[in-house]
Amino acid sequence: MTSAVIRLGLVLALLTLTGPLPASAQSAGKVYRVGILGDKAADPNEILVWQVLREGLREHGWSEGVNIRIVGRWIEGNVARLPELAADLVRLKPDVIVTRGSFFTGALKAATSSIPIVFLAHADPVGTGHVASLARPGGNITGMALLQTELGPKALEVLHSAVPAATRIAVLWHSGTPSTIPGLKALEEPARLLRVQLQPIGVRTAGELEGAFSTMVRGGAQAVLVLSTPPFITERQRIAELAVAHRLPTLVQGRHFVEAGGLMSYYPNSADTWRRATVYVDKILRGARPADLPVEQVTKLELLINLKTAKALGLTIPPAVLARADQVIQ
């Protein structure tokens, strides 16, 4: 038996023992392109999102400049540019595109039905038609779900517990975000059970926020529930300031809102959610199809309370609500 035959036999034996090589080894030397579609590139929260994404990808063996290249497109607060920039990103033909929620996912879905899309936190992927179901998303889209249809009612209950005298609660929603429509609908029955009248106030641009809060006050609102969406995240400081200026206790969705001066948040830990979403990006880069990757629903929530803001509002948070808090910001 020749030495060449012996070497071939050893290689075949090793392949049998170890199984097929991972996709990264199969495509040794390839640099995969990861697209990002976001709002304001310089916003601290936006920077944090993509920093967490990069860290998560590194944990899975992906390094910028080595085996992946990240390219981004940012609407910079200009909602009208969303379809244009989504199409521009698609023209680059990335191997996968990562984005935030329904606001951006809808624009990407309209731009491509083939490039894999991973959403970091979608408020209603099924209700908006972005996936067929959580268990079997189908198509080219998957990711992490933070279902507004479930989060909103829980947030309303917490807000009512903190301000039990409130009988009229405004709901600030973004009229360009697809998931807010089913989210609003889901609040109707809980509001009836709490004997609370809802005052939905829809806005589309940051310039409409001041008028929205004035409308709440004129309508007799005694508290405000803010439905999370990337445009509101960008304007979190302004929303917090307007809530205090109009003496309206406000429950927002996300730590970033409370750190910006919002009164309360009842929402999943966003950074944990973003990091878990990198599992999808990793699997897709290694050959998995989005259609075969079930959407993961995040259910663990954290209650954050900003007592400095409560003091500015002249509001005393009931002890029972304080006792539920995961963190109290002084």
N, C-alpha and C positions, 0 to 999 in steps of 0.2 A: 504494500500500500504506500503510495507516494505521500510526501509531507503535505502537498497541496490538498490532497483528499482528506487527510487527517485534520487539517485546519478547517476545511469546509464542514466536516462532521462536528467539530467543536462549536463552530458558529451556530449551526442548526440546532444543536443541543441547548445552547444558551438561549436562543430565541424561544425554544419550546418551554423552557423553565421560566423565563421572565415575561412572556406574553408580548403583545404588540408594544412598540415604542410609543411614548406619549406624543401628542401632536407637536409639542415644542421641539422634540428631538427630530420628528419627521420633517419639520420645516426649519432645520438648523440654519441660522444666518438670516432668516427672514425678519424684517422689522414690520410689525403689525401697526396699523393706523387706528387710533381711537379718537373718534370725534366727540366734541362736547358742544351742546347748545344751552346757553344760559342767559342771564339777564345782564347785570352790570359787573364787568370783569374786576373792577377795583373795590367792589363792596366787600367789607370784611366777612360777612356771612357767606358770600359767594366764594371768596378765597378759601374759607374753611371747608366748604363742601368739596372742592376739587383737591384740596390738600389731603383730606380724609380718603378720597378716591385714590390718589397717588400712593398713599401709605398702604392702603388695602391691596392694591395691585402689586406693590413690592413684596408684601407678605406671601403673595402667590407666585413670586418669581419673575414679575414683569418690571423692567427698569427702563425709564426713558433714555433714549439714545443708544440703548443696547438691543432690546427686542420689541419695544413699542415706541411710537411717536404720537403725542397728543396734540390735536389741532382743535381750536375753539372758535366759535362764533357767538357774538354777544349782541343782544338787541339794545343794550344801554338804555333801558326804560322806554324805548320806542316800540310799542306793541305793533304798530303798522308794519314794521320791518320783519316781523316774525316769519311770515311765509317766504319772503325773499332770502333770509339768512338760513332758513331750514333747507331750502332748495340749493343754496350755495354750498352748504356743508355736504349735502348728498352728492353733489357733483364731484367732490373730492374722492368719492368712493372709499370711505373708511371701512375697516373690517367690522366695526361696531360703533354705534352712537350711544352716548350716555346723556341723559337729560333729567329734569326735575319731575314735574307732575303732568297733569292733564293739559295744562296750558301749553307746554312745549311739545308734549307727545302728540297732540292733535295735529300740530303743524308738520311734524316729522312724518306722521302717518300719511298725510296728504302728499308728501314729497317722495316717499318711497314705500314699496311693498316688499322689497327684497333685502335691503340692508338691515341687519339685526339692530334693534333699539332696546335699550335697558333704561327703565325709569327708576329713579332713586326713591321716590315717594309719591305714589299716585293715589288720589283721594277716591277714585271710583273707576277703575279700568274697565269693568264689565258694563256699568251703567252708561258710560260714554261710548261704548262700542270699540274701545281700543284693543280689547282682548275678548275672545269668545267666552271664556270662563276662567276662574282662578286656577282650577286644576288642569285645564287643557287650554292654554291661551291661544293656540293656533297662530297662524300668521308669523310675523317677524318681530313681535313686541312681547316683552315680559319684564319682571322686576319686582319691586317691593310695593305693597299696597297699604295705605293708611286710610281705611274706608271712612270717608266723611259721613256717610249714612249711619255709621255707628259711633264715630267720635263726636259728632255734633250733638246728638241727644245727651251723651254723657257730660259734655262740656256745659250744656244748658242746665243740667241738674246741679252741677257744681256751682255755676254762677248764681243760680237761684238760692242755693244753700248759703252762699256768701252774702247775698243781698236779698234776704227773704221778703222784705217789704216791696220789692219791685214787682209790679203787676204788668208792666209793659217793657219789653226788652227788644231793642233794635238788633238787627242782624246785618252786619256789614259784609257784603259779598261782591266779588269781582265779576262783572257781567261778561267778561271775555274768557272766563275759565269754565270749561265744560262741566267739570265735576260739581260745581256749586248748585246747579239746578236740582239734581237728585238730593244733594245735601240739604237744601232748603226744604224740600218736600218731606224729608225724614224728620224735620223738627216739629212738624204740625201736631202730631199725636202727643209727643212728650209735652209740648206747650199746653195742650188741652188738659192733660192730666195734672200739670202743675198750676193750672188756672192762670196762665200767663198769656198775654196778648203779644204776638210778634209784630215787629215793624221792619220788614226787609228793606234795606237800602242798598241798591246796586250802584257801583261806580265802575268806570272803565279806565280813568287816568288819575294820576296823582293830583292833578289840578282840581278834581272834583271832591277830594276828601273833606276840605273845609266846609263846603256846602252841604255835604252829607251829614256831618256832625250837627250843623245848624238845623237841618231838617229833623234829625232825631230829637233835638231839644224842643223844637216847635211842636213835634208830634207827641210829646209827653213821655219820651223814653226815659227810663230810670236806670238802665244798664245796657251794655252792648256786648254781643258775642261777635267776634271777628272770625270768619271762615278763612283758613290759611290758603294762600296762593303766592307764587313768587313775586308778583307785583306788589303785594302788601308787605312781604318780607323786606323788600328793598325800601319801602316807605315806613318801616316799623317805628322809627324815631318820631316821624311826623304824626302817626296814628296815636302813639303814646302821649305826645304833647297835646293833641287835640282832645283826647279823652279827659285829661286832667283839666284843661282849660274850660271844658264844658261840664265838669264835675260829674262825669259818667264812669262808674266802675265798669271795667272792661275785662272780659276773659278772651285772651288771644290763644293762638295755637303754636307753641314752640318756645324754647328757652330764649332764643334770640330776641323775641318780643319783650319778655320780662326783663332781660338785661338792658333793653333799650328804654325801660321805664313803664312797660305795660304792667297792669295790676296782677293778673293771674294767667297761668297757662295750664291746660290739662291736655297732654299730648305725649306721644312716644319720644324717646331720646333720639333726636335727629341724627347725631353723629354715629350712634350705634347702627341706625337704619342704613345710612349711607355706606358704612363699612361692610355691612352684610350684603349690600347690593353688588359689591365687587366680586362676589362669588359668581354671579351671573356673567359678568364681563370675562372673568377667567375661563369659565366653562365654554363660552361662545368662542373665545380666541383659540381654544383647544379643540374646536370642532363641533360642539353641541349646537342644536337648533333651538331658537327661542320658543318655537311651537311645542317643544318637548320639555320645557322648563317651567313647572308650575309657579304661578305668582305666589309669593309669600306674604301673608297678611300679618302685619304687626299688631299685637294686641296689648302689650304691656305699656301702661301709661304712667306718666309722672306728673304730680301736681306741684307747681312752683308758685310762690306768692311773694310779691314785692311789697314789704311793709312800708318802705319809704313812700311809695306811690299811694298806699292806703292812707297814710298820714296826710299826704297832700290833698287827698279827696275828702278828708274828715271822716273816713270810714273805719269802723271797728270790725275786723274779721272775726266771726264767731269762733269760739275755742274749738268746737267740733271740727270746723273746716281746717283750722291751723293744725290740729292733731293729725289730719290726713296728709298734710304736706310732706313731700319728699325733700323739699328745700325751701327755706324761708330766707329771702334776701332782705337784709336790713338797710 
